[in-house]
Amino acid sequence: MIRPWLAATLAAALAAALTCLPVALQAAAPADYATLPGARAMARPLSGNAAPTVVQAMPNDLTAALQALQRCQAAAGVACELERLNHERITTGAEIRAALPDDPHPLFLWRLRRDGTVVYLAGSIHVLKPSLYPLPAPFEAAFRAADHLVLEVNLAALSEQEIQRQTLSRARLPTGTTLHGLLPPDLQAALQAALPAYGLTLEALDGLRPALVMNQLVVARLMSLGYLPDSGLESHFLARAGTREVLELESLEAQLTLLLDQPMDTQLALLADAVATAPEVEPLLTGLVTAWLSGDDARFLELFRAQSGDAPELAAFQRALLDDRNVDMAARIAALLRAPAEAPPATYFVLVGAAHLVGEAGVVALLEERGFQVERIRSDAKINRRTPT
């Protein structure tokens, strides 16, 4: 289940925890990869003719992956990406790009205009690998044209300590309740078998709600495959916001409420689904990213729904995650376009999860129902600094 809502926060917490682990680092040549003990990962530079491939053997998958990336980048002086994790081959960014259409095609990028105000509505993937940059040129051009950056939640407005405080204050189980006490025996056994791959234990997580444990597992799995929150679209554009005002459609509190206040049966179903589907994540994510870059709405929705699970609890959560939030997001975007007449025209670059934008209940369809004309932008579009009204 690929739903890392709190990816940036959890990634920071995971990285901090891993730096404190007393581990025996073992590096080797690619030829020795198959004989390395323990977890192992292989990373390769994205550019440079003579830069070496770097292999690491570590106590767990996540540490091996992160250390392989860090050592590769230190050795090569350029960004690197993972190409192997244990026996699993990881699809490279170049391979994903090779599967994209050669002809101009739609992007997950739309434009709305009203009385001189322009909204560029972009579909985000919250975690990406660095080899998938640069983005298609119209994404960057739309961002350059914007006066404001609008995110689902502006985590940059909060300190890391405040984010962790809010998260942990909501994530802890009530006094006297433990995670292992809530888990059915089969899920407890599966979780205990899955956690060591990420340097985690059930004892360390025993006071946390199942939904947060689920999200932490998802983030750890994605990071171990080289999909990093620091390379997600939110981080990419926030780092270049400059003097732009950064706005948000929701709040961290609202997202924490959605995730952590679900009925316990729903939280347990989410956790069970995340544990069961972890081996399928790499090909599924490759397909989602390929569909996103290709502008293939039908394929993207098909894959997104395929990883959403069939249990009734998961279907109800899916509606809360997407359909209910889509209504509120569409209303807030409409408000940007209906600014008071005396307000000067402005251009907004609005970035929300790609799954929110497509389909009959998506934000784009809801804005069209409100009477806005929505223009889909293609890969060959030329966007000027100021779009004509």
PyMOL commands that set and color helices and strands:
alter all, ss='L'
color gray80, all
select helices_A, chain A and resi 7-19+30-35+61-76+93-98+130-132+137-145+155-157+160-171+179-182+185-198+202-205+210-224+229-231+233-238+252-260+264-294+297-306+312-337+354-356+363-369
alter helices_A, ss='H'
color red, helices_A
select strands_A, chain A and resi 26-28+39-45+54-58+80-85+88-89+106-114+117-124+148-151+245-248+347-353+374-378
alter strands_A, ss='S'
color yellow, strands_A
deselect
rebuild
show_as cartoon
